[in-house]
Each structure stands twice: as C-alpha cells, then as structure tokens.
Amino acid sequence: MEEQKSKKSPIIFYCKDCEEVVDTNRAGRKYVYKCKKCGTKNVAFGTEKSIGTFFRLEEKEKKAKSEESKAKSEESAKKK
C-alpha cells in the first residue's frame, strides 16, 4: 500500500483563474508554473490538504453538487 502512495505526487497545482486543480508546465524560473488549461501563471501549489483548506475546495464541491441536484429536481418537476 505504501508503494501506491509514493507513486502519487504529494504536490498539487491549483489555478486561481480556473478555480480548479490543474496540470502545469514550468515557466522558466524555479517556482513559477503555467496552467495548461488557461495559460496563466496564477498557479498555487502545495499538498492536497493545504490547498484544499486554503481555497476551501470541499465547500466548492459540496455547493456544486447541491446546485446540480437542485437543477435535476427542477428538471424532473417540469417533465411531470
């Protein structure tokens, strides 16, 4: 089990413009990264726990899920 954990990178990258975890490219300097999705350098990095806590990713996921379920219930109500 520990082998699986060591294969996964403990560092994640969060694009502040896209507002999601993204893949990145290095932008020349040592600690500057470019978002592959939107191309900006407005990227924070850290452990999954630290990024999740600082940017409140769990709250955003819960909000998105509740909005999605609300939209589905409204859709089903319109069909009836």
TORTORMI-428550 format. One record per residue (C-alpha): x, y, z. Coordinates in pm, whole numbers, plus 50000, padded with zeros to 5 digits. Layout:
REM residues N
{{X, Y, Z}}
...
***
This chain:
REM residues 80
{{50000, 50000, 50000}}
{{50281, 50242, 50073}}
{{50418, 50192, 49722}}
{{50097, 50333, 49575}}
{{50119, 50642, 49793}}
{{50479, 50708, 49696}}
{{50396, 50693, 49323}}
{{50137, 50968, 49357}}
{{50285, 51317, 49379}}
{{50212, 51482, 49715}}
{{50210, 51826, 49549}}
{{49908, 51954, 49355}}
{{49867, 52271, 49150}}
{{49563, 52498, 49180}}
{{49489, 52759, 48913}}
{{49335, 53066, 49075}}
{{49181, 53174, 48742}}
{{49025, 52838, 48650}}
{{48945, 52775, 49019}}
{{49039, 52407, 48999}}
{{49327, 52165, 49034}}
{{49518, 52156, 48704}}
{{49825, 52021, 48529}}
{{50108, 52267, 48478}}
{{50426, 52344, 48288}}
{{50730, 52516, 48434}}
{{50760, 52877, 48323}}
{{51138, 52912, 48327}}
{{51204, 53019, 48684}}
{{51229, 52772, 48967}}
{{50888, 52808, 49136}}
{{50674, 52960, 48861}}
{{50421, 52734, 48688}}
{{50186, 52789, 48396}}
{{49835, 52640, 48384}}
{{49794, 52403, 48088}}
{{49424, 52487, 48067}}
{{49420, 52868, 48054}}
{{49789, 52956, 48017}}
{{49820, 53198, 48310}}
{{50093, 53193, 48572}}
{{49843, 53246, 48853}}
{{49906, 52900, 48999}}
{{49943, 52800, 49363}}
{{50098, 52471, 49469}}
{{50109, 52266, 49785}}
{{49988, 51946, 49940}}
{{49634, 51834, 49869}}
{{49537, 51909, 50229}}
{{49688, 52260, 50238}}
{{49544, 52367, 49901}}
{{49206, 52217, 49988}}
{{49195, 52400, 50318}}
{{49320, 52737, 50192}}
{{49098, 52753, 49883}}
{{48806, 52569, 50051}}
{{48779, 52310, 49777}}
{{48547, 52082, 49976}}
{{48294, 52363, 50022}}
{{48301, 52440, 49649}}
{{48245, 52072, 49563}}
{{47953, 52046, 49805}}
{{47798, 52363, 49664}}
{{47837, 52241, 49306}}
{{47678, 51905, 49392}}
{{47385, 52069, 49567}}
{{47327, 52304, 49273}}
{{47344, 52008, 49035}}
{{47092, 51806, 49235}}
{{46865, 52112, 49259}}
{{46876, 52156, 48882}}
{{46793, 51788, 48829}}
{{46497, 51806, 49067}}
{{46366, 52119, 48889}}
{{46404, 51940, 48554}}
{{46211, 51637, 48674}}
{{45938, 51864, 48815}}
{{45899, 52034, 48476}}
{{45863, 51698, 48300}}
{{45572, 51600, 48523}}
***
